[in-house]
Amino acid sequence: MTTSQIPTDTASRAEAGSASRSLQQHIRQLLLDCPSRQAFYQQVLEVAMGHFSAAVGRVDYSVGGAGQAELRHGPQMTTEVAARFSAEYLAPFAQEIRSGGRTEAEMKRYQRGEQTMTLISSPVMNIGEDKCDAVLSLMLSGPQSADVLLPRLDGIATLASAVLVSKTLTARNQTQPAGTQAAGSAAAASAAAGTAQTQPSAASPSADAAALQNMSAFARASQFASTKEFGYSLVNSLLGQLQAEQVSFGVHKEQRVVVEAISGVADFKANSPGVQIVRQCMEECVDHTSPVVVQSEKLEGDFPPLPIHTQWSAESAHASVISIPLKDGDNISGVISIRRAAERPFRAEEVAGLTQMLTPYGNAIPVVEKANRSVGDQLKNAVGTTARNTVKSGSAGRKILLASLAIGLLWFLFGSTTYRPICRTRVTAAQLRHFAAPIDGQLKAVFVSPGQQVKQGELLVQFDTSDIELRLNGLVREIASAELELREAMAADDVASAALARSRSNVLKTQAQALRKQVDDSSIVAPFDGTVVVADLQQRIGQLFPRGDEILQIAAAGDWLLEIEIPDDIATYVAADQVGEFSAAAAPADKHAFTVQHVDGSAITMEDRNVFIARAPLESRPAWMMTGMEGTARIETVSRPVWWVAMHRVVDWGRMNFWF
């Protein structure tokens, strides 16, 4: 046994390649280039490890009758631990697969304390000899889905089987003597070259020749990236060899036949009349499970004139038509349909030769599909197969599904649930102070910016008071002059002049007091600790502000408030003391609980919608949250019927538009 750590770049290449290319395109060339059996299985194991990001991987195979094993492990595991896991779990699982004659991938789960391990294992079949050639086993951490993993591992093992056949056939052809090779593989060469062997051999082929013919079919089919490409190659080869008018190839999938290739036609519409009649003939052949021939000349043997083939022949100027099923064991995996001119009927020996030559491809078609299926197709096929098996007639899954649907329908019609509307919401401060320009004046200096934390008494904004101070100085001089006049009038005992001077002095003092107040108010200071919310004033220094224009806002340190917009059609269901969760658009994963404090009694119009504003204090405030942020609030309102919760908006729309 050899062991090594999987290189990170190999794993990443395998994972990246599988996302956009089929398994065949990704690893076929890597496997074909391997110079030895050991190198071949080492490459298979490395590709599987990278494709699944497995913790431990093992492949068991034999060389010259001696058992061999290759071990790989991920970078997170030591060699000693990997060897212990391999001996304790993977080796027994591989032996179970081999000794049990399994042909499909299987899965097991183990629990070690709190750790769950998933084992997956698949045989690599020797298709020519129909036996297990190797066992590929992987250990993955955590619980895994069989529907996802097993088809992917089975695809890698199947492609390895197909490439192994190609390498075996190539080696055999290179080592056999020329005469023996020509005599022993005549049928195989005919199949591999795509020619129709229309004349039967004098004696039935030996078991070795039949096995070689099967291997040749697998080798040829596995070279193509899809059954469609393989089908085009096959039908175009048969067209010339049989001197036919048309040769079509279809794959039997899920109780239907899909026409994938028609000779001489690169692209066709599946619903066109010509393709439809061919597909129906193929499905008729599948139902009949044996070759169907319709032609003007009667053919010896059991070839009943089935109706759809008879119609196809009649619509094609009474042409000779034949459909041959391609069998994979007891199942039919594909159909070949051939149309030839009426004057060239098929002979019994020709039908037998075609059937013998095409039969190996029936086994090859599922291999090509499985080996070249992309990861997405594998998952789709796995899910579809599981769904069909679950809901097939008489199954327990079908009964459970029907019972669940019935219970769900009853709950939908007669059950009730809490109505949880989702409403647009905005974050505001519970205490928000607005500051306006205190005087008609020019902005002189700004000491804060939005989002800045301020302390009580900190200077925020200052206005230019030079003009006011000039006017104040002039008033001070006038007040001094009025006081002097008052004293002189009193000294002269001029009562009238004294009264007039006193009155003038009082007016001037009142004006001066007003100007001093403007000077005092020209500087705005923080009335409390808080956060500056709106203060985009740096670019407006020197601008004249009319008195009363808002210039900044400060949110007091403390609680934050949610303003929830309740649409008027559901306003009757929202009330104080109801609870809910708020998610900000900036961090939708964070949920914040709240309790509705009150709902405004009158609606307002916002973006052509009538809404009621519900206010709810947040129970917690994260550091990143700021006033003005928007998000959504889900409110736990009242219990309503399930059907109403699901459909009330549709019902309301119908009532508004159709008056029902």
C-alpha positions in Angstrom: 0.0 0.0 0.0 1.2 3.5 -0.8 0.0 6.7 0.7 0.5 10.3 0.0 -1.2 13.7 0.6 -3.4 15.1 -2.2 -1.8 18.3 -3.7 -4.1 21.3 -3.2 -3.8 22.3 -6.9 -5.0 18.9 -8.1 -8.1 19.1 -5.9 -8.9 22.6 -6.9 -8.5 21.7 -10.6 -10.8 18.7 -10.3 -13.5 20.7 -8.4 -13.3 23.7 -10.8 -13.4 21.5 -13.9 -16.4 19.6 -12.8 -18.4 22.8 -12.5 -18.5 23.5 -16.2 -17.4 20.3 -18.0 -18.5 16.7 -18.0 -16.5 14.0 -16.2 -15.5 12.5 -19.6 -14.0 15.8 -20.8 -12.3 16.4 -17.4 -10.5 13.1 -16.7 -10.6 10.9 -19.8 -7.3 12.1 -21.2 -5.6 11.9 -17.8 -6.6 8.2 -17.5 -5.6 7.3 -21.1 -2.1 8.8 -20.6 -1.4 6.6 -17.6 1.5 4.2 -18.5 0.7 1.4 -16.0 -2.2 -0.1 -14.1 -0.9 1.3 -10.9 -0.6 4.8 -12.4 -4.1 4.4 -13.8 -5.7 3.8 -10.5 -3.6 6.4 -8.7 -5.0 8.9 -11.2 -8.5 7.7 -10.7 -8.1 8.1 -6.9 -6.6 11.5 -7.2 -9.4 12.8 -9.4 -12.0 11.3 -7.1 -10.4 12.9 -4.0 -10.2 16.3 -5.7 -13.8 16.0 -7.0 -15.3 15.3 -3.6 -12.7 17.0 -1.3 -12.6 13.8 0.6 -10.7 13.4 3.9 -9.4 9.9 3.0 -9.5 7.9 -0.2 -8.6 4.3 -1.1 -8.6 2.2 -4.3 -8.2 -1.6 -4.2 -7.1 -3.4 -7.3 -4.9 -6.3 -8.4 -1.7 -6.6 -10.5 -0.8 -10.1 -11.8 -3.2 -11.7 -9.3 -1.7 -9.8 -6.3 -3.9 -7.4 -4.4 -2.8 -3.8 -4.3 -4.1 -0.7 -2.6 -3.5 3.0 -3.0 -4.2 5.5 -0.2 -4.6 9.2 -0.3 -5.6 11.8 2.3 -6.4 15.5 2.5 -4.0 18.1 3.9 -6.0 18.3 7.1 -5.1 14.7 8.1 -1.9 13.0 9.0 -0.7 9.9 7.2 -1.0 7.8 10.4 -4.6 8.8 11.1 -5.5 8.2 7.4 -4.0 4.7 7.5 -5.9 3.9 10.6 -9.2 5.1 9.1 -8.5 3.2 6.0 -7.8 -0.1 7.8 -10.8 0.4 10.1 -13.4 1.6 7.7 -12.5 1.8 4.0 -10.8 -1.6 3.6 -13.8 -3.6 5.1 -16.3 -1.6 3.1 -14.3 -2.2 -0.1 -14.1 -6.0 0.7 -17.9 -6.0 1.3 -18.5 -4.4 -2.2 -16.2 -6.8 -3.9 -17.3 -10.0 -2.2 -21.0 -9.1 -2.5 -20.9 -8.7 -6.3 -22.1 -5.1 -6.1 -22.3 -3.2 -9.3 -23.5 0.2 -8.0 -22.1 2.8 -5.6 -23.1 2.5 -2.0 -23.0 4.7 1.1 -22.5 4.1 4.9 -22.4 6.4 7.9 -20.4 6.1 11.1 -20.5 8.1 14.3 -17.3 8.6 16.3 -18.4 10.6 19.4 -19.8 13.9 18.1 -18.2 13.4 14.6 -20.2 11.9 11.7 -18.3 10.2 8.9 -19.7 9.3 5.5 -18.2 6.4 3.5 -19.0 6.0 -0.2 -17.7 3.2 -2.4 -18.1 2.1 -6.0 -16.8 -0.9 -8.0 -14.8 -0.2 -11.2 -16.2 -2.9 -13.5 -14.3 -4.9 -16.0 -16.9 -4.6 -18.7 -15.4 -7.2 -21.0 -15.4 -9.9 -18.4 -18.4 -8.5 -16.4 -16.5 -8.6 -13.0 -15.3 -6.1 -10.5 -11.8 -4.9 -11.4 -11.2 -2.5 -8.5 -13.1 -0.7 -5.7 -12.9 3.0 -5.2 -13.7 4.2 -1.6 -13.8 7.6 0.0 -14.4 9.0 3.5 -16.1 12.4 3.8 -16.7 14.4 7.0 -20.2 15.2 8.2 -23.5 13.8 7.0 -23.9 13.7 3.2 -26.8 13.1 0.8 -26.7 9.8 -1.0 -28.8 11.2 -3.9 -26.0 13.8 -4.5 -22.8 11.8 -3.9 -23.5 8.3 -5.3 -24.3 9.3 -8.9 -21.2 11.4 -9.0 -18.9 8.6 -7.7 -20.7 6.1 -10.0 -20.0 8.4 -12.9 -16.2 8.5 -12.2 -16.1 4.7 -11.7 -18.1 4.1 -14.9 -15.8 6.4 -16.9 -12.8 4.6 -15.5 -14.4 1.3 -16.6 -14.9 2.7 -20.2 -11.3 4.0 -20.4 -10.0 0.7 -19.0 -11.8 -1.1 -21.8 -10.2 1.2 -24.4 -6.7 0.5 -22.9 -7.3 -3.2 -22.7 -8.5 -3.4 -26.3 -5.6 -1.4 -27.6 -3.1 -3.6 -25.7 -4.7 -6.7 -27.0 -4.7 -5.5 -30.6 -1.0 -4.6 -30.2 0.0 -8.0 -28.7 -2.0 -10.4 -30.9 -0.5 -11.9 -34.0 -1.8 -10.3 -37.2 -3.6 -13.4 -38.5 -5.2 -14.2 -35.1 -6.1 -10.6 -34.6 -7.8 -10.4 -38.0 -9.7 -13.7 -37.6 -10.6 -13.3 -33.9 -11.9 -9.7 -34.1 -13.7 -9.4 -37.5 -17.0 -8.6 -35.9 -15.3 -6.2 -33.4 -13.5 -4.4 -36.1 -16.7 -4.0 -38.1 -18.4 -2.5 -35.0 -15.5 -0.2 -34.1 -15.3 1.1 -37.7 -19.0 1.7 -37.8 -19.7 -0.8 -40.7 -22.6 -3.1 -41.0 -21.8 -6.8 -41.0 -24.6 -7.9 -43.2 -23.4 -11.5 -44.0 -23.5 -13.9 -41.1 -20.4 -15.9 -40.3 -20.2 -19.6 -41.1 -20.1 -20.4 -37.5 -21.4 -18.5 -34.5 -18.7 -16.4 -32.9 -16.7 -17.7 -30.0 -17.1 -16.4 -26.5 -13.8 -14.5 -26.9 -14.9 -12.9 -30.1 -18.2 -11.9 -28.6 -16.4 -10.4 -25.6 -14.0 -8.6 -27.9 -16.9 -7.3 -29.9 -18.5 -5.9 -26.7 -15.3 -4.3 -25.7 -15.0 -2.7 -29.1 -18.4 -1.2 -28.8 -17.6 0.1 -25.4 -14.3 1.5 -26.6 -15.9 3.3 -29.5 -18.9 4.6 -27.6 -16.7 5.9 -24.7 -14.8 8.2 -27.0 -17.7 10.5 -27.4 -18.7 13.3 -25.1 -22.4 12.4 -25.3 -24.8 9.8 -26.6 -25.9 12.4 -29.2 -22.3 12.7 -30.6 -22.0 8.9 -30.6 -25.4 8.6 -32.3 -24.5 10.9 -35.1 -21.3 9.0 -35.8 -23.2 5.7 -35.8 -26.1 6.7 -38.1 -23.9 8.4 -40.6 -21.6 5.3 -40.8 -24.6 3.0 -41.2 -26.2 5.2 -43.9 -23.4 4.6 -46.4 -22.8 1.0 -45.5 -26.5 0.0 -45.9 -27.2 2.3 -48.8 -30.2 3.6 -46.8 -32.2 6.7 -47.2 -32.3 7.5 -43.5 -30.9 6.1 -40.3 -32.1 7.4 -36.9 -30.8 6.8 -33.3 -32.9 7.2 -30.2 -32.2 6.7 -26.5 -34.9 5.1 -24.2 -35.3 7.3 -21.2 -38.0 7.2 -18.5 -40.6 5.2 -20.5 -40.1 7.3 -23.6 -37.7 7.4 -26.6 -35.7 10.6 -27.3 -34.5 10.8 -30.9 -30.9 12.1 -30.6 -29.5 11.6 -34.1 -30.8 11.4 -37.7 -28.4 10.8 -40.6 -27.5 13.8 -42.7 -29.3 16.2 -40.4 -27.2 18.3 -38.1 -30.2 19.9 -36.3 -33.9 19.0 -36.2 -37.0 19.8 -34.3 -38.3 17.1 -32.1 -41.9 18.0 -32.8 -41.6 18.0 -36.6 -43.9 15.3 -38.3 -40.9 13.4 -39.7 -39.2 13.1 -36.3 -42.5 12.3 -34.5 -43.2 9.3 -36.7 -39.7 8.0 -36.2 -40.0 8.4 -32.4 -43.3 6.6 -32.4 -41.9 3.8 -34.4 -39.0 3.5 -31.9 -41.4 3.4 -29.0 -43.4 0.7 -30.8 -40.2 -1.3 -31.2 -39.5 -0.9 -27.5 -43.0 -2.2 -26.7 -42.4 -5.1 -29.1 -38.9 -5.8 -27.5 -37.6 -7.3 -30.8 -36.8 -6.1 -34.3 -39.7 -4.7 -36.4 -39.6 -4.9 -40.2 -42.2 -3.6 -42.7 -41.6 -3.9 -46.4 -43.3 -5.0 -49.6 -41.4 -8.3 -49.7 -42.4 -10.8 -47.0 -39.6 -11.7 -44.7 -39.1 -15.1 -43.0 -39.4 -15.1 -39.3 -41.5 -13.4 -36.6 -41.8 -9.8 -38.0 -45.4 -8.7 -37.6 -46.4 -5.6 -39.6 -47.0 -3.3 -36.6 -49.3 -0.3 -37.4 -47.0 2.7 -36.8 -44.2 1.1 -38.9 -46.7 0.3 -41.6 -47.8 4.0 -41.5 -44.2 5.2 -41.7 -43.6 2.9 -44.7 -46.7 4.1 -46.5 -45.9 7.7 -45.9 -42.4 7.1 -47.4 -43.5 5.7 -50.7 -43.8 2.1 -49.3 -40.1 2.2 -48.3 -38.5 -0.7 -46.4 -38.3 0.2 -42.7 -36.7 -1.6 -39.8 -36.3 -0.8 -36.1 -33.8 -2.7 -34.0 -33.8 -2.4 -30.1 -30.4 -2.0 -28.4 -30.7 -4.1 -25.3 -28.8 -3.6 -22.0 -29.5 -7.0 -20.3 -33.3 -7.2 -20.0 -33.8 -3.5 -20.6 -33.8 -1.6 -23.8 -31.5 1.4 -23.8 -31.8 2.6 -27.4 -33.3 2.0 -30.8 -31.9 2.2 -34.4 -34.5 2.8 -37.1 -33.5 2.5 -40.8 -35.4 3.4 -43.9 -34.4 2.1 -47.3 -36.0 2.4 -50.8 -38.8 -0.1 -51.6 -36.7 -1.9 -54.2 -34.0 -2.7 -51.6 -35.9 -4.9 -49.0 -34.1 -6.3 -46.0 -33.1 -10.0 -46.0 -33.4 -12.2 -43.0 -29.6 -12.8 -42.8 -29.1 -9.0 -43.1 -31.5 -8.4 -40.1 -29.6 -11.0 -38.1 -26.3 -9.5 -38.9 -27.4 -6.0 -38.0 -28.9 -7.2 -34.7 -25.6 -9.0 -33.9 -23.5 -6.0 -34.8 -25.6 -3.4 -33.0 -26.4 -5.5 -29.8 -23.2 -4.5 -27.9 -24.1 -0.8 -28.2 -27.1 -1.5 -26.0 -24.8 -2.1 -23.1 -22.6 0.8 -24.0 -25.3 3.5 -24.1 -25.9 3.6 -20.3 -22.2 3.7 -19.7 -21.7 6.7 -22.1 -24.7 8.5 -20.4 -23.4 7.9 -16.9 -19.7 8.5 -17.6 -20.3 11.7 -19.6 -23.1 13.2 -17.5 -22.2 16.6 -16.0 -22.5 17.2 -12.3 -25.7 19.1 -12.8 -27.2 16.3 -14.9 -26.2 13.8 -12.3 -27.9 15.7 -9.5 -31.0 16.2 -11.7 -31.1 12.5 -12.6 -30.6 11.5 -8.9 -33.3 13.8 -7.7 -35.7 12.7 -10.4 -35.1 9.0 -9.8 -35.6 9.5 -6.1 -38.8 11.4 -6.7 -40.2 8.8 -9.1 -39.3 6.0 -6.7 -40.9 7.9 -3.8 -44.2 8.5 -5.5 -44.6 5.4 -7.7 -47.9 3.6 -7.3 -48.3 1.5 -4.2 -45.1 2.8 -2.5 -45.0 4.0 1.1 -43.6 7.3 0.0 -46.6 7.9 -2.3 -49.0 7.2 0.6 -47.1 9.5 2.9 -47.0 12.2 0.3 -50.8 11.9 -0.4 -51.5 11.9 3.4 -49.3 15.0 3.8 -51.0 16.8 1.0 -54.4 16.0 2.5 -53.4 17.3 5.9 -51.8 20.4 4.4 -55.0 21.1 2.4 -57.2 20.7 5.5 -54.9 23.0 7.4 -54.9 25.5 4.6 -58.7 25.6 4.5 -59.6 25.4 8.1 -56.4 26.2 10.1 -55.3 29.5 11.4 -51.9 31.2 11.9 -50.5 34.4 13.1 -50.5 37.1 10.5 -47.0 38.5 10.1 -46.9 41.5 7.7 -43.6 42.9 6.5 -43.5 46.7 6.5 -41.0 49.3 5.5 -39.2 50.8 8.5 -36.8 53.6 9.2 -34.5 54.1 12.2 -34.7 57.4 14.1 -33.4 58.6 17.4 -35.8 58.6 20.3 -34.6 62.2 21.2 -33.7 64.2 18.1 -33.0 68.0 18.5 -33.2 70.2 15.4 -31.1 73.4 15.3 -31.9 76.4 13.0 -29.9 79.5 12.1 -30.3 81.7 15.2 -29.8 85.0 13.2 -29.8 86.3 9.7 -26.1 86.1 9.1 -23.1 84.5 7.4 -21.8 81.1 8.5 -18.4 81.7 10.0 -17.1 78.3 11.3 -18.3 74.6 11.6 -16.7 72.4 14.2 -18.5 69.1 13.7 -19.4 66.7 10.9 -22.1 64.1 10.5 -21.8 61.1 12.8 -19.5 62.9 15.2 -20.0 62.3 18.9 -20.3 65.5 21.0 -20.4 66.4 24.6 -22.7 68.8 26.4 -21.5 72.4 26.0 -19.2 71.6 23.0 -19.1 74.4 20.3 -20.8 73.2 17.1 -21.4 76.2 14.8 -20.5 79.9 14.8 -21.9 82.7 12.8 -20.2 86.0 11.8 -21.3 88.9 14.1 -19.0 91.6 12.8 -21.9 93.7 11.4 -23.9 93.3 14.5 -21.0 94.3 16.7 -20.5 97.5 14.6 -24.1 98.4 15.0 -23.8 97.6 18.7 -20.8 100.0 19.1 -22.8 102.7 17.3 -25.7 102.2 19.7 -23.3 102.4 22.7 -22.1 105.8 21.5 -25.7 107.0 21.0 -26.7 105.7 24.5 -23.8 107.7 26.0 -24.9 110.8 24.1 -28.5 110.4 25.3 -27.3 110.0 28.9 -25.3 113.2 28.6 -28.3 115.1 27.3 -30.4 113.7 30.2 -27.9 114.9 32.8 -27.7 118.4 31.2 -31.5 118.7 31.0 -31.9 117.7 34.6 -29.2 120.2 35.6 -31.1 123.0 33.7 -34.3 121.8 35.4 -35.7 121.3 31.8 -38.3 118.6 32.6 -39.5 118.1 29.0 -36.0 117.8 27.6 -35.0 115.4 30.4 -38.1 113.1 29.7 -37.3 113.1 26.0 -33.6 112.2 26.6 -34.6 109.4 29.0 -37.0 107.9 26.6 -34.4 108.0 23.8 -31.8 106.4 26.1 -34.2 103.5 27.0 -35.0 102.8 23.3 -31.3 102.7 22.5 -30.6 100.4 25.4 -33.3 98.0 24.3 -31.9 97.9 20.8 -28.4 97.3 22.2 -29.7 94.5 24.4 -31.2 92.8 21.3 -28.0 93.0 19.4 -26.0 91.6 22.4 -28.4 88.6 22.4 -27.8 88.0 18.7 -24.1 88.0 19.4 -24.6 85.5 22.2 -26.8 83.3 20.1 -24.5 83.3 17.1 -22.6 80.3 18.6 -24.5 77.0 18.9 -23.3 74.5 21.5 -24.4 71.0 22.2 -27.3 70.9 24.8 -26.5 67.2 25.7 -24.3 64.3 24.9 -25.2 62.8 21.5 -24.4 62.2 17.9 -24.5 64.8 15.1 -26.9 63.5 12.5 -27.2 66.2 9.9 -24.4 68.8 9.6 -23.3 69.0 6.0 -22.0 72.5 6.4 -18.3 72.4 5.6 -19.0 73.5 2.0 -21.4 76.2 3.1 -19.1 78.3 5.2 -19.5 82.0 4.2 -23.1 81.4 3.0 -25.9 83.7 4.3 -28.6 81.9 6.3 -32.0 83.4 7.0 -33.0 83.1 10.6 -35.0 79.8 11.1 -33.4 77.7 8.4 -32.5 74.2 9.8 -28.7 73.7 9.8 -28.1 70.5 11.9 -29.6 67.7 14.0 -28.3 66.0 17.0 -29.6 62.7 18.3 -29.3 62.3 22.1 -27.4 59.4 23.4 -29.8 56.7 24.4 -32.6 54.6 22.8 -33.4 54.4 19.1 -36.9 54.4 17.6 -38.4 52.5 14.7 -40.9 54.3 12.5 -42.9 51.5 10.8 -45.0 52.3 7.8 -48.3 50.4 8.1 -50.3 50.2 4.8 -53.8 51.4 5.4 -55.4 48.0 4.3 -53.8 46.2 7.3 -53.7 49.1 9.8 -56.6 47.5 11.8 -54.5 44.5 12.6 -51.6 46.4 14.1 -51.8 47.7 17.7 -49.7 48.7 20.6 -47.8 46.0 22.6 -47.4 43.7 19.6 -43.9 42.3 19.1 -41.8 41.8 16.0 -38.3 41.8 14.5 -36.5 44.5 12.6 -33.8 43.8 9.9 -31.8 46.7 8.5 -31.1 46.7 4.8 -27.4 47.2 5.6 -27.3 43.9 7.7 -30.4 41.8 6.8 -29.1 38.8 8.8 -29.2 40.7 12.1 -32.6 40.5 13.8 -33.6 43.0 16.4 -36.6 42.6 18.6 -39.1 45.4 19.3 -42.5 46.1 20.8 -44.9 48.5 19.2 -45.3 51.5 21.4 -48.2 53.2 19.6 -49.8 53.7 16.2 -50.6 57.2 14.9 -54.3 57.9 14.7 -54.2 59.5 11.2 -52.6 58.4 7.9 -50.0 60.3 5.9 -49.2 60.0 2.2 -45.8 58.6 1.3 -44.9 57.9 -2.3 -48.6 57.9 -3.3 -49.4 55.4 -0.5 -51.5 56.0 2.6 -49.7 54.7 5.6 -50.0 54.8 9.4 -46.8 55.3 11.3 -46.2 52.9 14.2 -43.4 53.7 16.6 -41.4 51.1 18.5 -38.3 51.5 20.5 -35.5 49.1 19.8 -34.5 46.8 22.6 -30.8 46.8 21.5 -28.7 49.1 19.3 -25.6 47.8 17.5 -22.7 50.1 17.1 -23.1 50.2 13.3 -26.7 51.4 13.3 -27.3 55.1 12.6 -30.4 57.2 12.3 -32.0 57.3 8.9 -31.2 53.6 8.1 -34.0 51.7 6.4 -35.1 48.1 6.6 -38.1 45.9 7.2 -40.1 45.0 10.2 -42.1 41.8 10.6 -44.9 42.3 13.2 -46.7 39.5 15.0 -50.3 40.8 14.7 -53.4 38.7 15.0 -54.5 35.1 14.3 -56.1 34.8 10.8 -57.2 31.8 8.6 -54.3 30.3 6.7 -56.0 30.8 3.3 -56.6 34.5 4.1 -52.9 35.0 5.1 -51.8 33.4 1.8 -54.4 35.0 -0.5 -55.8 38.2 1.0 -53.9 40.5 -1.3 -55.2 38.7 -4.3 -58.7 38.8 -2.9 -58.4 42.5 -2.1 -57.1 43.2 -5.6 -60.1 41.3 -7.1 -62.6 43.2 -5.0 -61.1 46.5 -6.0 -60.9 45.7 -9.7 -64.0 43.5 -10.3 -66.3 44.5 -7.4 -66.9 41.0 -6.1 
